[in-house]
Amino acid sequence: MTLRREAFLGHVRERGEYNTLEEAERAARVVLALLGAHLVGGVRAQLAARLPETFALILLNPLQSAEPLSPERFVRATAAWIEGATEQTAAWDVSAVLSTVADAAGEDLLGQILLQLPAGYDLLFGRPQST
């Protein structure tokens, strides 16, 4: 089931403790653009189908990445794209957005997503995996 835009941003806003929906949307746009660069094929399409249309389009038309970013570099890249962000605030942004994405994806699709990402992303999604 696809989340409505307002519901998706409401979850991100709550988890990120943002003052406005605009702050939540800014974080969602950057994080989803970076995430989209790491996902391919049917997994990216399936995730996009579960997101509000605005965010699905961002995921499907991602920023370009020459190589998969480690979780630490993903957070640093997020900080670089959000004006005034630090690595600490970017980690908060990533967590707020990706935990909302994890809920929208469901466990089966999330497992497929994590298979396409470098080790450690499970923590960014707020779903630590047993080793």
N, CA, C and O atoms as a GROMACS GRO file, in nm:
protein
  524
    1MET      N    1   0.084  -0.118   0.000
    1MET     CA    2   0.000   0.000   0.000
    1MET      C    3   0.089   0.125   0.000
    1MET      O    4   0.186   0.134   0.075
    2THR      N    5   0.053   0.220  -0.084
    2THR     CA    6   0.128   0.344  -0.095
    2THR      C    7   0.087   0.440   0.015
    2THR      O    8  -0.032   0.462   0.039
    3LEU      N    9   0.185   0.498   0.081
    3LEU     CA   10   0.157   0.600   0.181
    3LEU      C   11   0.122   0.730   0.111
    3LEU      O   12   0.175   0.761   0.005
    4ARG      N   13   0.034   0.805   0.169
    4ARG     CA   14   0.004   0.940   0.119
    4ARG      C   15   0.118   1.032   0.159
    4ARG      O   16   0.186   1.010   0.260
    5ARG      N   17   0.138   1.135   0.080
    5ARG     CA   18   0.247   1.230   0.102
    5ARG      C   19   0.244   1.288   0.244
    5ARG      O   20   0.347   1.293   0.311
    6GLU      N   21   0.127   1.330   0.287
    6GLU     CA   22   0.114   1.393   0.418
    6GLU      C   23   0.149   1.295   0.530
    6GLU      O   24   0.214   1.331   0.628
    7ALA      N   25   0.105   1.170   0.514
    7ALA     CA   26   0.134   1.068   0.616
    7ALA      C   27   0.284   1.038   0.619
    7ALA      O   28   0.344   1.028   0.726
    8PHE      N   29   0.344   1.023   0.501
    8PHE     CA   30   0.488   0.995   0.494
    8PHE      C   31   0.566   1.108   0.561
    8PHE      O   32   0.651   1.083   0.647
    9LEU      N   33   0.537   1.232   0.522
    9LEU     CA   34   0.609   1.345   0.581
    9LEU      C   35   0.578   1.360   0.730
    9LEU      O   36   0.664   1.404   0.806
   10GLY      N   37   0.459   1.325   0.770
   10GLY     CA   38   0.425   1.330   0.912
   10GLY      C   39   0.511   1.235   0.994
   10GLY      O   40   0.557   1.270   1.103
   11HIS      N   41   0.533   1.116   0.940
   11HIS     CA   42   0.620   1.020   1.009
   11HIS      C   43   0.764   1.071   1.015
   11HIS      O   44   0.829   1.064   1.119
   12VAL      N   45   0.813   1.122   0.902
   12VAL     CA   46   0.950   1.175   0.898
   12VAL      C   47   0.962   1.292   0.996
   12VAL      O   48   1.060   1.301   1.070
   13ARG      N   49   0.862   1.380   0.996
   13ARG     CA   50   0.867   1.497   1.085
   13ARG      C   51   0.871   1.454   1.232
   13ARG      O   52   0.948   1.507   1.312
   14GLU      N   53   0.788   1.358   1.266
   14GLU     CA   54   0.783   1.309   1.404
   14GLU      C   55   0.916   1.244   1.445
   14GLU      O   56   0.970   1.274   1.551
   15ARG      N   57   0.967   1.156   1.359
   15ARG     CA   58   1.090   1.085   1.392
   15ARG      C   59   1.212   1.177   1.392
   15ARG      O   60   1.304   1.157   1.471
   16GLY      N   61   1.210   1.276   1.306
   16GLY     CA   62   1.323   1.370   1.300
   16GLY      C   63   1.306   1.487   1.394
   16GLY      O   64   1.396   1.570   1.408
   17GLU      N   65   1.190   1.495   1.459
   17GLU     CA   66   1.158   1.604   1.550
   17GLU      C   67   1.178   1.740   1.483
   17GLU      O   68   1.232   1.833   1.542
   18TYR      N   69   1.132   1.748   1.357
   18TYR     CA   70   1.141   1.872   1.282
   18TYR      C   71   1.029   1.967   1.323
   18TYR      O   72   0.922   1.923   1.364
   19ASN      N   73   1.057   2.094   1.313
   19ASN     CA   74   0.956   2.195   1.346
   19ASN      C   75   0.850   2.209   1.238
   19ASN      O   76   0.735   2.243   1.267
   20THR      N   77   0.890   2.184   1.112
   20THR     CA   78   0.797   2.203   1.001
   20THR      C   79   0.801   2.084   0.906
   20THR      O   80   0.896   2.006   0.905
   21LEU      N   81   0.695   2.072   0.826
   21LEU     CA   82   0.692   1.970   0.722
   21LEU      C   83   0.796   2.000   0.614
   21LEU      O   84   0.846   1.908   0.549
   22GLU      N   85   0.829   2.127   0.595
   22GLU     CA   86   0.929   2.164   0.495
   22GLU      C   87   1.065   2.107   0.531
   22GLU      O   88   1.138   2.061   0.443
   23GLU      N   89   1.100   2.108   0.658
   23GLU     CA   90   1.227   2.049   0.702
   23GLU      C   91   1.226   1.898   0.677
   23GLU      O   92   1.325   1.841   0.631
   24ALA      N   93   1.115   1.834   0.707
   24ALA     CA   94   1.103   1.691   0.684
   24ALA      C   95   1.112   1.660   0.536
   24ALA      O   96   1.176   1.562   0.496
   25GLU      N   97   1.050   1.742   0.453
   25GLU     CA   98   1.054   1.719   0.309
   25GLU      C   99   1.195   1.738   0.254
   25GLU      O  100   1.238   1.661   0.168
   26ARG      N  101   1.266   1.837   0.302
   26ARG     CA  102   1.404   1.860   0.257
   26ARG      C  103   1.489   1.737   0.286
   26ARG      O  104   1.564   1.692   0.199
   27ALA      N  105   1.478   1.684   0.405
   27ALA     CA  106   1.554   1.563   0.442
   27ALA      C  107   1.512   1.446   0.354
   27ALA      O  108   1.597   1.371   0.306
   28ALA      N  109   1.382   1.428   0.335
   28ALA     CA  110   1.332   1.315   0.255
   28ALA      C  111   1.383   1.322   0.112
   28ALA      O  112   1.423   1.221   0.055
   29ARG      N  113   1.381   1.439   0.053
   29ARG     CA  114   1.426   1.454  -0.086
   29ARG      C  115   1.573   1.416  -0.101
   29ARG      O  116   1.609   1.342  -0.192
   30VAL      N  117   1.657   1.464  -0.013
   30VAL     CA  118   1.801   1.436  -0.023
   30VAL      C  119   1.829   1.288   0.002
   30VAL      O  120   1.900   1.224  -0.075
   31VAL      N  121   1.775   1.234   0.109
   31VAL     CA  122   1.803   1.095   0.145
   31VAL      C  123   1.750   1.000   0.036
   31VAL      O  124   1.819   0.903   0.001
   32LEU      N  125   1.633   1.025  -0.016
   32LEU     CA  126   1.578   0.936  -0.119
   32LEU      C  127   1.656   0.948  -0.251
   32LEU      O  128   1.670   0.849  -0.322
   33ALA      N  129   1.705   1.066  -0.283
   33ALA     CA  130   1.786   1.082  -0.403
   33ALA      C  131   1.916   1.004  -0.390
   33ALA      O  132   1.961   0.941  -0.486
   34LEU      N  133   1.976   1.007  -0.274
   34LEU     CA  134   2.099   0.931  -0.251
   34LEU      C  135   2.070   0.781  -0.247
   34LEU      O  136   2.146   0.702  -0.302
   35LEU      N  137   1.962   0.742  -0.183
   35LEU     CA  138   1.926   0.600  -0.177
   35LEU      C  139   1.900   0.545  -0.316
   35LEU      O  140   1.941   0.434  -0.347
   36GLY      N  141   1.830   0.622  -0.398
   36GLY     CA  142   1.796   0.577  -0.533
   36GLY      C  143   1.919   0.544  -0.616
   36GLY      O  144   1.913   0.458  -0.704
   37ALA      N  145   2.030   0.611  -0.589
   37ALA     CA  146   2.154   0.585  -0.662
   37ALA      C  147   2.214   0.449  -0.626
   37ALA      O  148   2.301   0.399  -0.696
   38HIS      N  149   2.168   0.390  -0.517
   38HIS     CA  150   2.223   0.264  -0.469
   38HIS      C  151   2.135   0.144  -0.500
   38HIS      O  152   2.178   0.029  -0.486
   39LEU      N  153   2.014   0.169  -0.542
   39LEU     CA  154   1.921   0.059  -0.569
   39LEU      C  155   1.900   0.044  -0.719
   39LEU      O  156   1.904   0.142  -0.793
   40VAL      N  157   1.879  -0.078  -0.763
   40VAL     CA  158   1.860  -0.102  -0.905
   40VAL      C  159   1.740  -0.193  -0.928
   40VAL      O  160   1.691  -0.261  -0.838
   41GLY      N  161   1.694  -0.190  -1.052
   41GLY     CA  162   1.595  -0.286  -1.100
   41GLY      C  163   1.464  -0.287  -1.026
   41GLY      O  164   1.411  -0.184  -0.983
   42GLY      N  165   1.413  -0.408  -1.012
   42GLY     CA  166   1.282  -0.428  -0.952
   42GLY      C  167   1.272  -0.383  -0.809
   42GLY      O  168   1.166  -0.341  -0.763
   43VAL      N  169   1.382  -0.392  -0.736
   43VAL     CA  170   1.378  -0.350  -0.595
   43VAL      C  171   1.349  -0.200  -0.586
   43VAL      O  172   1.265  -0.157  -0.506
   44ARG      N  173   1.419  -0.121  -0.667
   44ARG     CA  174   1.394   0.024  -0.666
   44ARG      C  175   1.251   0.053  -0.710
   44ARG      O  176   1.184   0.138  -0.651
   45ALA      N  177   1.203  -0.015  -0.814
   45ALA     CA  178   1.068   0.006  -0.863
   45ALA      C  179   0.963  -0.033  -0.759
   45ALA      O  180   0.864   0.038  -0.741
   46GLN      N  181   0.985  -0.146  -0.690
   46GLN     CA  182   0.891  -0.189  -0.586
   46GLN      C  183   0.885  -0.089  -0.472
   46GLN      O  184   0.777  -0.059  -0.421
   47LEU      N  185   1.001  -0.038  -0.432
   47LEU     CA  186   1.002   0.061  -0.324
   47LEU      C  187   0.932   0.188  -0.370
   47LEU      O  188   0.853   0.245  -0.295
   48ALA      N  189   0.960   0.232  -0.491
   48ALA     CA  190   0.897   0.354  -0.542
   48ALA      C  191   0.745   0.340  -0.541
   48ALA      O  192   0.674   0.437  -0.514
   49ALA      N  193   0.694   0.220  -0.571
   49ALA     CA  194   0.550   0.198  -0.574
   49ALA      C  195   0.486   0.211  -0.436
   49ALA      O  196   0.364   0.227  -0.425
   50ARG      N  197   0.566   0.205  -0.332
   50ARG     CA  198   0.513   0.214  -0.195
   50ARG      C  199   0.530   0.353  -0.135
   50ARG      O  200   0.489   0.378  -0.021
   51LEU      N  201   0.589   0.443  -0.212
   51LEU     CA  202   0.612   0.580  -0.165
   51LEU      C  203   0.515   0.676  -0.233
   51LEU      O  204   0.464   0.646  -0.341
   52PRO      N  205   0.490   0.791  -0.171
   52PRO     CA  206   0.409   0.892  -0.239
   52PRO      C  207   0.476   0.930  -0.372
   52PRO      O  208   0.598   0.925  -0.385
   53GLU      N  209   0.396   0.968  -0.470
   53GLU     CA  210   0.445   0.992  -0.605
   53GLU      C  211   0.564   1.088  -0.611
   53GLU      O  212   0.661   1.060  -0.681
   54THR      N  213   0.558   1.197  -0.539
   54THR     CA  214   0.668   1.294  -0.539
   54THR      C  215   0.799   1.227  -0.501
   54THR      O  216   0.902   1.250  -0.565
   55PHE      N  217   0.796   1.146  -0.398
   55PHE     CA  218   0.917   1.082  -0.348
   55PHE      C  219   0.955   0.961  -0.433
   55PHE      O  220   1.073   0.928  -0.444
   56ALA      N  221   0.857   0.896  -0.493
   56ALA     CA  222   0.886   0.786  -0.585
   56ALA      C  223   0.966   0.837  -0.703
   56ALA      O  224   1.062   0.773  -0.746
   57LEU      N  225   0.928   0.952  -0.756
   57LEU     CA  226   1.000   1.010  -0.870
   57LEU      C  227   1.143   1.046  -0.833
   57LEU      O  228   1.234   1.029  -0.915
   58ILE      N  229   1.164   1.094  -0.713
   58ILE     CA  230   1.299   1.126  -0.667
   58ILE      C  231   1.382   0.998  -0.658
   58ILE      O  232   1.497   0.996  -0.700
   59LEU      N  233   1.324   0.894  -0.603
   59LEU     CA  234   1.393   0.765  -0.591
   59LEU      C  235   1.428   0.709  -0.729
   59LEU      O  236   1.535   0.650  -0.747
   60LEU      N  237   1.339   0.726  -0.824
   60LEU     CA  238   1.359   0.670  -0.957
   60LEU      C  239   1.452   0.754  -1.045
   60LEU      O  240   1.501   0.705  -1.146
   61ASN      N  241   1.476   0.879  -1.007
   61ASN     CA  242   1.565   0.969  -1.081
   61ASN      C  243   1.672   1.020  -0.985
   61ASN      O  244   1.676   1.139  -0.952
   62PRO      N  245   1.759   0.930  -0.939
   62PRO     CA  246   1.849   0.962  -0.828
   62PRO      C  247   1.968   1.048  -0.869
   62PRO      O  248   1.996   1.069  -0.986
   63LEU      N  249   2.036   1.097  -0.765
   63LEU     CA  250   2.168   1.157  -0.784
   63LEU      C  251   2.260   1.045  -0.832
   63LEU      O  252   2.239   0.929  -0.798
   64GLN      N  253   2.358   1.078  -0.909
   64GLN     CA  254   2.450   0.977  -0.961
   64GLN      C  255   2.556   0.943  -0.857
   64GLN      O  256   2.609   1.031  -0.790
   65SER      N  257   2.587   0.817  -0.846
   65SER     CA  258   2.690   0.770  -0.755
   65SER      C  259   2.782   0.676  -0.832
   65SER      O  260   2.737   0.580  -0.894
   66ALA      N  261   2.910   0.706  -0.829
   66ALA     CA  262   3.008   0.625  -0.902
   66ALA      C  263   3.027   0.488  -0.837
   66ALA      O  264   3.062   0.391  -0.904
   67GLU      N  265   3.006   0.483  -0.709
   67GLU     CA  266   3.023   0.358  -0.634
   67GLU      C  267   2.931   0.358  -0.514
   67GLU      O  268   2.890   0.465  -0.468
   68PRO      N  269   2.899   0.241  -0.462
   68PRO     CA  270   2.815   0.236  -0.342
   68PRO      C  271   2.886   0.304  -0.225
   68PRO      O  272   3.004   0.283  -0.200
   69LEU      N  273   2.812   0.386  -0.155
   69LEU     CA  274   2.867   0.455  -0.039
   69LEU      C  275   2.849   0.369   0.086
   69LEU      O  276   2.744   0.308   0.106
   70SER      N  277   2.952   0.365   0.168
   70SER     CA  278   2.938   0.301   0.298
   70SER      C  279   2.835   0.382   0.377
   70SER      O  280   2.807   0.496   0.342
   71PRO      N  281   2.780   0.325   0.483
   71PRO     CA  282   2.684   0.402   0.563
   71PRO      C  283   2.742   0.535   0.612
   71PRO      O  284   2.672   0.636   0.613
   72GLU      N  285   2.868   0.535   0.651
   72GLU     CA  286   2.930   0.658   0.700
   72GLU      C  287   2.939   0.762   0.588
   72GLU      O  288   2.911   0.880   0.611
   73ARG      N  289   2.977   0.719   0.469
   73ARG     CA  290   2.987   0.812   0.356
   73ARG      C  291   2.848   0.856   0.310
   73ARG      O  292   2.833   0.969   0.262
   74PHE      N  293   2.749   0.772   0.324
   74PHE     CA  294   2.611   0.810   0.291
   74PHE      C  295   2.567   0.926   0.380
   74PHE      O  296   2.507   1.022   0.333
   75VAL      N  297   2.597   0.916   0.509
   75VAL     CA  298   2.562   1.024   0.603
   75VAL      C  299   2.640   1.151   0.568
   75VAL      O  300   2.583   1.260   0.569
   76ARG      N  301   2.769   1.138   0.535
   76ARG     CA  302   2.848   1.256   0.497
   76ARG      C  303   2.794   1.320   0.370
   76ARG      O  304   2.788   1.442   0.359
   77ALA      N  305   2.753   1.237   0.273
   77ALA     CA  306   2.696   1.290   0.150
   77ALA      C  307   2.565   1.363   0.178
   77ALA      O  308   2.538   1.468   0.119
   78THR      N  309   2.486   1.309   0.267
   78THR     CA  310   2.361   1.377   0.306
   78THR      C  311   2.393   1.513   0.367
   78THR      O  312   2.328   1.612   0.334
   79ALA      N  313   2.491   1.518   0.455
   79ALA     CA  314   2.531   1.645   0.517
   79ALA      C  315   2.575   1.745   0.411
   79ALA      O  316   2.547   1.864   0.423
   80ALA      N  317   2.643   1.698   0.309
   80ALA     CA  318   2.691   1.788   0.203
   80ALA      C  319   2.577   1.847   0.121
   80ALA      O  320   2.589   1.958   0.069
   81TRP      N  321   2.466   1.774   0.109
   81TRP     CA  322   2.354   1.819   0.028
   81TRP      C  323   2.252   1.902   0.104
   81TRP      O  324   2.167   1.967   0.043
   82ILE      N  325   2.258   1.902   0.237
   82ILE     CA  326   2.162   1.979   0.317
   82ILE      C  327   2.234   2.099   0.376
   82ILE      O  328   2.327   2.086   0.455
   83GLU      N  329   2.191   2.216   0.335
   83GLU     CA  330   2.255   2.340   0.380
   83GLU      C  331   2.255   2.350   0.532
   83GLU      O  332   2.151   2.335   0.596
   84GLY      N  333   2.372   2.376   0.588
   84GLY     CA  334   2.385   2.394   0.731
   84GLY      C  335   2.392   2.265   0.812
   84GLY      O  336   2.402   2.269   0.934
   85ALA      N  337   2.387   2.151   0.744
   85ALA     CA  338   2.388   2.023   0.816
   85ALA      C  339   2.530   1.986   0.860
   85ALA      O  340   2.628   2.023   0.796
   86THR      N  341   2.536   1.914   0.968
   86THR     CA  342   2.660   1.852   1.015
   86THR      C  343   2.643   1.702   1.000
   86THR      O  344   2.534   1.655   0.968
   87GLU      N  345   2.749   1.627   1.022
   87GLU     CA  346   2.734   1.481   1.015
   87GLU      C  347   2.635   1.432   1.120
   87GLU      O  348   2.561   1.337   1.096
   88GLN      N  349   2.633   1.496   1.236
   88GLN     CA  350   2.541   1.454   1.342
   88GLN      C  351   2.396   1.480   1.302
   88GLN      O  352   2.310   1.394   1.321
   89THR      N  353   2.369   1.600   1.247
   89THR     CA  354   2.231   1.628   1.208
   89THR      C  355   2.192   1.546   1.086
   89THR      O  356   2.076   1.506   1.073
   90ALA      N  357   2.287   1.520   0.997
   90ALA     CA  358   2.258   1.437   0.880
   90ALA      C  359   2.226   1.294   0.922
   90ALA      O  360   2.138   1.232   0.862
   91ALA      N  361   2.294   1.242   1.021
   91ALA     CA  362   2.265   1.108   1.070
   91ALA      C  363   2.120   1.103   1.122
   91ALA      O  364   2.050   1.004   1.102
   92TRP      N  365   2.077   1.207   1.187
   92TRP     CA  366   1.940   1.218   1.237
   92TRP      C  367   1.843   1.220   1.119
   92TRP      O  368   1.741   1.152   1.120
   93ASP      N  369   1.876   1.301   1.014
   93ASP     CA  370   1.792   1.310   0.895
   93ASP      C  371   1.779   1.174   0.827
   93ASP      O  372   1.669   1.130   0.793
   94VAL      N  373   1.893   1.107   0.808
   94VAL     CA  374   1.894   0.976   0.743
   94VAL      C  375   1.808   0.878   0.821
   94VAL      O  376   1.728   0.804   0.762
   95SER      N  377   1.824   0.875   0.950
   95SER     CA  378   1.748   0.783   1.034
   95SER      C  379   1.598   0.811   1.026
   95SER      O  380   1.518   0.718   1.015
   96ALA      N  381   1.560   0.937   1.031
   96ALA     CA  382   1.417   0.973   1.025
   96ALA      C  383   1.355   0.927   0.893
   96ALA      O  384   1.244   0.873   0.891
   97VAL      N  385   1.427   0.950   0.784
   97VAL     CA  386   1.372   0.915   0.652
   97VAL      C  387   1.376   0.764   0.629
   97VAL      O  388   1.276   0.704   0.590
   98LEU      N  389   1.491   0.702   0.654
   98LEU     CA  390   1.504   0.560   0.621
   98LEU      C  391   1.420   0.470   0.712
   98LEU      O  392   1.376   0.364   0.669
   99SER      N  393   1.397   0.510   0.836
   99SER     CA  394   1.308   0.429   0.921
   99SER      C  395   1.164   0.438   0.870
   99SER      O  396   1.089   0.340   0.879
  100THR      N  397   1.126   0.553   0.816
  100THR     CA  398   0.994   0.567   0.756
  100THR      C  399   0.985   0.484   0.627
  100THR      O  400   0.883   0.421   0.600
  101VAL      N  401   1.092   0.485   0.548
  101VAL     CA  402   1.099   0.404   0.427
  101VAL      C  403   1.088   0.256   0.462
  101VAL      O  404   1.019   0.181   0.394
  102ALA      N  405   1.156   0.213   0.569
  102ALA     CA  406   1.152   0.074   0.611
  102ALA      C  407   1.009   0.032   0.644
  102ALA      O  408   0.966  -0.078   0.609
  103ASP      N  409   0.936   0.119   0.711
  103ASP     CA  410   0.797   0.088   0.744
  103ASP      C  411   0.713   0.075   0.617
  103ASP      O  412   0.630  -0.015   0.607
  104ALA      N  413   0.736   0.164   0.520
  104ALA     CA  414   0.661   0.160   0.396
  104ALA      C  415   0.696   0.036   0.314
  104ALA      O  416   0.610  -0.021   0.247
  105ALA      N  417   0.821  -0.004   0.319
  105ALA     CA  418   0.868  -0.117   0.239
  105ALA      C  419   0.816  -0.250   0.291
  105ALA      O  420   0.780  -0.337   0.213
  106GLY      N  421   0.812  -0.266   0.422
  106GLY     CA  422   0.779  -0.396   0.479
  106GLY      C  423   0.905  -0.482   0.487
  106GLY      O  424   1.005  -0.452   0.422
  107GLU      N  425   0.900  -0.585   0.566
  107GLU     CA  426   1.019  -0.666   0.596
  107GLU      C  427   1.077  -0.737   0.474
  107GLU      O  428   1.199  -0.740   0.458
  108ASP      N  429   0.993  -0.794   0.389
  108ASP     CA  430   1.044  -0.869   0.273
  108ASP      C  431   1.119  -0.778   0.177
  108ASP      O  432   1.231  -0.810   0.137
  109LEU      N  433   1.058  -0.666   0.140
  109LEU     CA  434   1.124  -0.574   0.047
  109LEU      C  435   1.245  -0.511   0.113
  109LEU      O  436   1.347  -0.491   0.047
  110LEU      N  437   1.237  -0.480   0.241
  110LEU     CA  438   1.353  -0.424   0.309
  110LEU      C  439   1.471  -0.520   0.304
  110LEU      O  440   1.584  -0.478   0.284
  111GLY      N  441   1.445  -0.648   0.320
  111GLY     CA  442   1.551  -0.747   0.310
  111GLY      C  443   1.617  -0.743   0.173
  111GLY      O  444   1.740  -0.755   0.163
  112GLN      N  445   1.538  -0.728   0.068
  112GLN     CA  446   1.592  -0.719  -0.068
  112GLN      C  447   1.673  -0.590  -0.086
  112GLN      O  448   1.777  -0.589  -0.151
  113ILE      N  449   1.624  -0.481  -0.028
  113ILE     CA  450   1.694  -0.353  -0.034
  113ILE      C  451   1.830  -0.366   0.032
  113ILE      O  452   1.932  -0.323  -0.024
  114LEU      N  453   1.833  -0.425   0.151
  114LEU     CA  454   1.958  -0.437   0.225
  114LEU      C  455   2.060  -0.524   0.152
  114LEU      O  456   2.180  -0.505   0.168
  115LEU      N  457   2.013  -0.620   0.072
  115LEU     CA  458   2.105  -0.703  -0.006
  115LEU      C  459   2.178  -0.621  -0.113
  115LEU      O  460   2.287  -0.659  -0.156
  116GLN      N  461   2.119  -0.510  -0.155
  116GLN     CA  462   2.182  -0.426  -0.257
  116GLN      C  463   2.274  -0.320  -0.198
  116GLN      O  464   2.344  -0.250  -0.272
  117LEU      N  465   2.274  -0.307  -0.068
  117LEU     CA  466   2.352  -0.202  -0.003
  117LEU      C  467   2.471  -0.259   0.073
  117LEU      O  468   2.469  -0.374   0.115
  118PRO      N  469   2.576  -0.177   0.090
  118PRO     CA  470   2.690  -0.223   0.169
  118PRO      C  471   2.647  -0.256   0.314
  118PRO      O  472   2.544  -0.208   0.361
  119ALA      N  473   2.726  -0.336   0.380
  119ALA     CA  474   2.698  -0.374   0.519
  119ALA      C  475   2.684  -0.250   0.606
  119ALA      O  476   2.754  -0.150   0.588
  120GLY      N  477   2.592  -0.257   0.700
  120GLY     CA  478   2.574  -0.149   0.797
  120GLY      C  479   2.451  -0.063   0.772
  120GLY      O  480   2.411   0.014   0.860
  121TYR      N  481   2.391  -0.074   0.656
  121TYR     CA  482   2.272   0.007   0.627
  121TYR      C  483   2.153  -0.034   0.712
  121TYR      O  484   2.062   0.047   0.733
  122ASP      N  485   2.152  -0.157   0.761
  122ASP     CA  486   2.041  -0.200   0.846
  122ASP      C  487   2.023  -0.106   0.965
  122ASP      O  488   1.911  -0.081   1.009
  123LEU      N  489   2.135  -0.054   1.016
  123LEU     CA  490   2.128   0.040   1.128
  123LEU      C  491   2.069   0.174   1.086
  123LEU      O  492   1.996   0.236   1.162
  124LEU      N  493   2.101   0.218   0.964
  124LEU     CA  494   2.045   0.345   0.915
  124LEU      C  495   1.894   0.334   0.897
  124LEU      O  496   1.823   0.432   0.914
  125PHE      N  497   1.846   0.215   0.862
  125PHE     CA  498   1.702   0.193   0.848
  125PHE      C  499   1.635   0.166   0.983
  125PHE      O  500   1.513   0.151   0.990
  126GLY      N  501   1.714   0.160   1.088
  126GLY     CA  502   1.658   0.134   1.219
  126GLY      C  503   1.615  -0.010   1.238
  126GLY      O  504   1.531  -0.040   1.323
  127ARG      N  505   1.674  -0.101   1.160
  127ARG     CA  506   1.640  -0.243   1.166
  127ARG      C  507   1.767  -0.327   1.177
  127ARG      O  508   1.804  -0.395   1.082
  128PRO      N  509   1.833  -0.324   1.293
  128PRO     CA  510   1.956  -0.402   1.306
  128PRO      C  511   1.932  -0.550   1.276
  128PRO      O  512   1.839  -0.611   1.327
  129GLN      N  513   2.018  -0.605   1.192
  129GLN     CA  514   2.007  -0.746   1.154
  129GLN      C  515   2.101  -0.829   1.242
  129GLN      O  516   2.209  -0.783   1.279
  130SER      N  517   2.059  -0.948   1.274
  130SER     CA  518   2.147  -1.037   1.349
  130SER      C  519   2.255  -1.088   1.254
  130SER      O  520   2.230  -1.109   1.135
  131THR      N  521   2.374  -1.109   1.307
  131THR     CA  522   2.485  -1.153   1.221
  131THR      C  523   2.503  -1.301   1.226
  131THR      O  524   2.592  -1.355   1.160
   0.00000   0.00000   0.00000
